[in-house]
């Protein structure tokens, strides 16, 4: 089975506009990604944070799966 982890929803107390909070959240995100077997990327737009995750997963040779609206049968 799989357990979805959505880091930006796990840390709602972090202020994305605050650079210290952003750095702390990305640090925790990277730790979480290290516990995952693969990375799933949803959507057409890749944000800066998503690109960091993708680059790290590639470096760690973690499988990456991409999903778009079309793959999921509509908008989400």
N, C-alpha and C positions, 0 to 999 in steps of 0.2 A: 504494500500500500504506500500511499504518499500522504504527507502532511504539508499543506501549503503554509508558507511563512511569508508574511508581508511586512517587512521591517518598518515602513513608514506608518503602518497602523499599530505597531507594537509600542512605538515611542511618541504618542501624541503630545506628551508634555514638553517635547523638544521644540524650540522655535527655529524653524528652517531659515529665518532671516538673520539669526544670531550665529556668527561664524564659529564660536566655541561650541554651541549646541550642535551645529551641523557637523563639525568635526567629531564630536563625541558620538553622535548618532551613526555616522559612517564607520567609526571604529567598531561599534557594537554590531553593525550590519556585516562588516567583514568577518568578525568572529562567528556570527551565525552562519554565514555562507560557508565557512570552513567545516561546519557540522553537516552540511547538506551533501547529498550524493549527486545532485544535478541542479542546474539553474533553469527556471522557466521564465521566459521574457514575454510579457503580454503587451500588445499594442503596436502601432506603427511608429510612434514617437519614442525615441530613446533619449531619456534625460541624462544629465551629467552623472547623477548617482547610479543610474542603470548602467552607464558605460563603464564606470569603475567596477561594478559587479561583473560585467561581461568580461572585461580585461582580466580580472583576477581569476575568474572561473577558467578562462582559456589558459592562463599561466599554470593553474593547478590541474589542468587537463580534466576538468569536470565537464560532463556532457551538458550542452545548452540546447534547450528546445524553445523555438519561437512560435508564438501564437498571435494571429491577427483576428480582426473582427470577422473576416471571411471564414477563418478556421472554426470560429465559435458560432457561426450562424447568425451574425448580426452584431449590433453595437453593444458594448458593455461599459 
